[in-house]
Amino acid sequence: MTLGVGMACAIGGLRIDTHNAVLNAHGYPLPGLYAIGNDAAGMLVGDTYAVTLPGSTAGFAAFSGRNAVAAIVQNK
């Protein structure tokens, strides 16, 4: 068996609103729970980001982190 170069990543899974708050099964935010980066990128899979290109989701990771912190600060 020969092992070649490959990649592995997890993208998506958690649904979020525009403030990066994680949504429950009914579409309502779960208080105090936010998701950023690839964990919150369920809507970005497909033609938005090429998962075979390392770093292609770095912009969303930076934006979503800042967006979630801004929402947390605003809600205090």
C-alpha positions in Angstrom: 0.0 0.0 0.0 1.3 3.4 -0.9 0.3 6.5 0.9 0.2 9.7 -1.3 -0.5 13.3 -0.7 -4.1 14.0 0.4 -6.2 16.3 2.4 -8.8 15.9 5.1 -11.1 18.6 6.4 -14.5 19.0 7.9 -16.7 21.7 6.5 -20.2 22.4 7.7 -22.6 20.6 9.9 -23.7 23.5 12.0 -26.4 25.9 10.8 -25.8 29.5 11.8 -27.6 32.9 11.5 -26.1 36.1 10.2 -24.4 36.6 13.6 -22.8 33.2 13.6 -25.2 31.9 16.4 -25.8 28.2 16.0 -29.4 27.4 15.1 -31.4 24.6 16.6 -33.5 22.1 14.5 -36.3 24.6 14.4 -34.1 27.5 13.1 -33.9 29.4 16.3 -30.5 30.5 17.8 -29.1 28.5 20.8 -28.3 31.2 23.4 -24.6 31.7 23.9 -23.5 29.2 21.2 -21.6 30.5 18.2 -19.7 28.7 15.4 -17.0 30.0 13.2 -14.7 28.9 10.4 -15.2 25.5 8.8 -17.6 24.4 11.6 -20.0 27.1 10.4 -19.4 26.8 6.7 -22.2 24.5 5.8 -23.6 27.0 3.4 -20.2 27.5 1.8 -19.8 23.9 0.6 -20.2 23.4 -3.2 -19.2 26.1 -5.6 -18.1 28.7 -3.0 -14.9 27.1 -1.8 -12.7 24.5 -3.3 -12.0 22.1 -0.3 -9.0 20.8 -2.3 -7.2 24.2 -2.0 -5.6 24.6 1.4 -6.4 27.9 3.0 -9.4 28.7 0.7 -11.6 29.1 3.8 -9.2 31.3 5.7 -11.1 34.4 4.8 -14.4 33.1 6.1 -12.6 31.9 9.3 -11.3 35.4 10.0 -14.6 37.1 9.1 -16.9 34.7 11.0 -14.7 34.9 14.2 -14.9 38.7 14.1 -18.6 38.6 13.4 -19.3 36.3 16.3 -17.3 38.4 18.7 -19.1 41.5 17.6 -22.4 39.8 18.2 -21.3 38.6 21.7 -20.1 42.1 22.7 -23.3 43.7 21.4 -25.5 41.2 23.4 -23.8 41.9 26.7 
